[in-house]
């Protein structure tokens, strides 16, 4: 029996009448059908030894009943199931075994590089597959120290450790190329879509030779990666992590014998570079990554990929409770230092506060904190990437979600509100989108725009306003809201406030 959830069965056994069956290069898979969509869960795409590059999964000699999702990578928190053997993917398709050659949308989950799962109810692909006549996938891969602990400068025997999680994703893309036609997908029309850390992983894949040519389009939602960690900082983090484990840096092989639970506990080590818990993410290792994704310009690999990118107007309202005593009690005197602690730019915080108070005279200190940290963090990185693409002659399509949560109004258009809208998973516990006709109408519009982009490389719809590509003159941006529209250079004064100061990617 294989580890994980997709169990081997004798061919034809335990198969219910009408269950979808797909035969492809990887083997024969039996799924389940619900309301016209065939779901295949927990398909293994690879195996990996700890801190090493993954290897493709062998062809399954017998049929696999793929009805339960595979485990997520071990991580802090209570997400279950978890297992170090986590290289599994899920597929939802309206055209299993048909040869239909539908567009493919592969979801990469968020959670930074530290946590998350392909199996969260809010990213169930059934509704998106049904609404857009597309094949939807989601993928688990290695995270945190298991996927990004850079040991190469301490031990030459682990040359790929700093980017193992990214190599998992590249391997999954190879699996898709070789097998997705059996599920009704077109391997020449693969679109990666990811939110937060998922978007950052996609931006990084766009700079990786291992992923070149394996996807045609990308949609990054509130997730950007201008630069990756350098090898010096990544080695400092590796040393701090080893020290937390009580392992001498000359004895890195001891990591192979540690229980995975102990490796996860050590993630509470202090970061030696930043004021935070220890960060692990992709590394400029000279092997899988030889330069940054968007510095000094847009990586040439990524220019071959059509790109849509965007975010939400109130990103950082999703990271703390605006109704908490801490935020309600935030005063003007404490505001500059509170903002400075969160901004990845070295800009005089008193000047930031003055600018926001001048433009938003009715705003509270908490309102200004959220607006300034949203603009200076993820939105600033989004603008850098969009500008780099425009200068290279491969402009992107840019959006901004202004739709405010009807169930949690203090959160506004918070980080992640677009996930439930794109997937149509309004009833998921953390969607917070509501489920009224206005929410459903916006969700349908966003789904149609996103699927149009996956289908053709342009998000235009018949009979709807044209969504122009972003350039440095107009800066056309689609505003998704109850009344969606295109605006030129929205929040211009905020862009100009932060533009003169160099941006520092968190974790690099």
Secondary structure by P-SEA (a helix, b strand, c coil): cccccccccccccccccccbbbbccccbbbbbbcccbbbbcccccccccccbbbbcccccccccccccccccccccccccccccccccbbbbbcccccccccbbbbbbbcccccccccccccccaaaaaaaccbbbbbbccccccccccccccccccccccccaaaaaaaaaaaaaaaccccccccccbbbbbbccaaaaaaaaaaacccccccccbbbbccccccccccaaaaaaaaaaaaaaaccccccccccccccaaaaaaacccccccccccccccccccccccccccccccccccccccccccccccccccccccccccccccccccaaaaaaaacccccccaaaaaaaaaaacccccaaaaaaaaaaaacaaaaaaaaaaaaaaacbbbbbbbbcccccccccccccccccccccccccccccccccccaaaaaaaaaaaaaaaaaacccccccccccccccccccccbbbbbccbbbbbcccaaaaaaacccbbbbcccc
